Amino acid sequence: VQLQASGGGLVQAGGSLRLSCAASGTNSRFNIMGWYRRAPGKERELVARLRSSGTTSYADSVKGRFTISRDNARNTVNLQMNNLKPEDTAVYYCNADFGLRNYWGQGTLVTVSS
């Protein structure tokens, strides 16, 4: 399984970005798919994730601003990020469970200027 992340970039505070993570190399549906991030000098943290049941979970710091959703037809998960803040600046990584295995995508950089 390969996870291809896209959608990072530079945005001003208060702006929006949409990240996408597309899974390929499998006909299975994910069990869990989500996004983590690592800010400079900080540990990696969970941002949001979506279970196959449709249940979502978010880091407290992004609740109300970020929304994770899926496109089943394309085995893709999207992260809509609104009202971005400078502290959201980080490399964002897609992560997914397919069966008993866990996969990581390459990171995509999100930079929020003040």
C-alpha positions in Angstrom: 0.0 0.0 0.0 1.3 3.4 -0.9 -0.1 6.7 0.6 0.3 9.8 -1.5 -0.2 13.1 0.4 -0.8 16.4 -1.3 -2.1 19.9 -0.6 0.5 21.5 1.6 1.7 25.0 1.1 2.1 28.5 2.5 -0.9 30.4 3.7 -1.5 33.4 5.9 -3.0 33.1 9.3 -6.8 32.8 9.1 -6.5 31.1 5.7 -7.4 27.5 4.6 -5.7 24.6 3.1 -7.0 21.1 2.1 -4.7 18.1 2.4 -5.5 14.8 0.6 -4.1 11.4 1.1 -4.7 8.8 -1.6 -4.1 5.1 -1.0 -3.1 2.9 -3.8 -1.9 -0.7 -4.3 -4.8 -2.2 -2.5 -8.5 -3.0 -3.2 -9.2 -3.1 0.6 -10.8 -0.2 2.5 -8.8 1.3 5.4 -9.6 0.5 9.0 -8.3 3.8 10.2 -6.8 6.7 8.2 -5.6 10.0 9.5 -3.1 12.8 9.7 -0.2 13.4 12.1 2.1 16.4 12.2 5.5 17.3 13.5 6.3 20.9 14.2 9.8 22.1 14.5 11.3 21.0 17.8 8.2 19.1 18.8 7.1 15.6 19.0 4.8 14.1 16.3 1.2 14.4 17.3 -2.1 13.1 16.0 -4.2 15.7 14.2 -7.3 13.9 13.1 -8.3 10.4 12.1 -11.2 8.6 10.6 -12.3 5.1 11.3 -14.0 2.9 8.7 -17.2 3.2 10.8 -17.2 6.9 10.2 -16.1 7.9 13.7 -13.7 10.8 13.8 -11.3 12.1 16.4 -9.4 15.3 16.5 -6.6 16.9 18.6 -8.0 19.5 20.9 -6.0 22.2 19.2 -7.7 21.7 15.9 -11.3 21.0 16.9 -13.7 23.3 15.2 -11.2 24.3 12.6 -10.2 21.0 10.9 -12.5 18.5 9.3 -11.5 15.0 8.1 -13.6 13.3 5.5 -13.3 10.4 3.0 -13.9 9.7 -0.6 -14.6 6.0 -0.7 -14.6 5.8 -4.4 -11.0 6.8 -4.4 -9.8 5.4 -1.1 -8.9 8.9 -0.2 -9.0 10.9 3.0 -9.1 14.7 3.0 -8.3 17.2 5.8 -9.9 20.6 5.4 -8.0 23.0 7.5 -9.7 26.4 8.2 -8.7 29.4 10.3 -5.1 28.3 10.2 -2.8 29.6 12.9 1.0 29.9 12.9 1.2 27.1 15.4 -0.3 24.8 12.8 3.0 25.1 10.9 4.4 21.5 10.6 5.1 18.7 8.3 1.8 16.7 8.0 1.9 12.9 7.5 -0.8 10.6 6.3 -1.1 7.4 8.2 -3.4 4.4 7.6 -4.2 0.9 8.8 -5.1 -1.7 6.2 -5.6 -5.1 7.7 -3.0 -5.6 10.3 -0.4 -3.3 8.8 0.3 0.3 9.3 1.5 2.6 6.6 2.9 6.1 6.4 2.9 8.6 3.5 5.5 11.1 2.8 5.2 14.4 4.6 3.7 17.6 3.2 4.8 20.9 4.6 2.2 23.4 5.8 3.5 26.8 6.7 1.2 29.4 8.2 2.5 33.0 8.3 1.4 35.5 10.9 
